Amino acid sequence: MKEKLISKEFLTTSMETSIVKITAKGQIIIPLKMQRICKLKKGDQLLVVEENGAIVLKKIKNTEFATLLLQSEKVAKELWDNKEDEIWDTV
């Protein structure tokens, strides 16, 4: 599969770009200009998505994923609290 390349012109005219370094702890600093553009502030949550080797960050509202998270937790609890499956603990 051929790798898709993004032109320098596209990167410099369509969006804000910056190069950041990853710390020893795997952290990055989002440039202040980008924080302002995206209206990021302390305590905001970002969704991190990996897609074909690219990492995408998206600011989320607490309510956007609250329902999905609650439903996921409910389903997981039902699966893990199933007494019938405890037989596998003895195998």
C-alpha positions in Angstrom: 0.0 0.0 0.0 1.4 3.4 -1.0 1.9 5.8 1.9 -0.1 9.0 1.6 2.0 12.2 1.8 0.8 15.6 2.9 2.2 18.6 1.0 4.0 21.4 2.9 1.6 23.8 1.3 -1.4 22.0 2.8 0.2 21.8 6.2 1.1 25.5 6.3 -2.1 27.0 4.9 -4.9 24.8 6.3 -3.9 24.3 9.9 -1.6 25.3 12.7 1.5 23.0 12.9 4.3 22.5 15.3 7.0 20.0 16.2 7.1 18.8 19.8 9.4 16.4 21.6 8.3 13.4 23.8 9.7 13.4 27.3 11.2 10.4 29.0 7.7 9.9 30.6 6.0 9.9 27.2 4.5 13.4 27.7 4.3 16.2 25.2 3.6 19.9 25.6 0.8 21.3 23.4 2.1 24.7 22.1 0.4 27.7 23.8 -0.9 29.0 20.5 -2.7 25.7 19.8 -4.1 25.6 23.4 -5.6 29.1 22.8 -7.0 28.2 19.4 -8.6 25.0 20.8 -9.6 26.8 24.0 -7.8 24.1 26.1 -7.5 24.7 29.8 -6.2 22.8 32.8 -8.3 19.8 33.5 -9.7 19.5 30.0 -9.9 15.9 28.6 -8.5 14.9 25.2 -9.5 11.8 23.3 -6.3 10.1 21.9 -6.8 8.1 18.7 -4.2 6.2 16.7 -4.9 5.8 13.1 -2.5 4.3 10.6 0.5 5.4 12.7 -0.8 8.9 13.3 -1.9 10.2 16.7 -4.9 12.5 16.8 -6.0 14.5 19.9 -9.5 15.8 20.2 -10.9 17.9 23.0 -14.0 16.3 24.5 -16.7 17.5 26.7 -17.3 15.5 29.9 -20.8 14.7 28.6 -19.8 13.4 25.2 -18.5 10.1 26.4 -20.2 9.9 29.8 -23.2 7.8 28.5 -20.9 5.5 26.5 -18.6 5.0 29.4 -21.4 4.2 31.8 -22.8 1.7 29.3 -19.4 0.1 28.8 -18.8 -0.2 32.5 -22.3 -1.8 32.9 -21.6 -4.4 30.2 -18.1 -5.1 31.6 -19.5 -5.6 35.1 -22.2 -8.0 33.8 -19.6 -10.0 32.0 -17.1 -10.2 34.8 -19.6 -10.8 37.6 -21.1 -13.8 35.8 -21.0 -16.7 38.4 -21.3 -19.3 35.5 -17.9 -18.2 34.3 -16.1 -18.8 37.6 -15.8 -22.4 36.7 -12.8 -21.3 34.5 -10.9 -20.2 37.6 -10.5 -23.8 38.7 -9.2 -25.1 35.3 
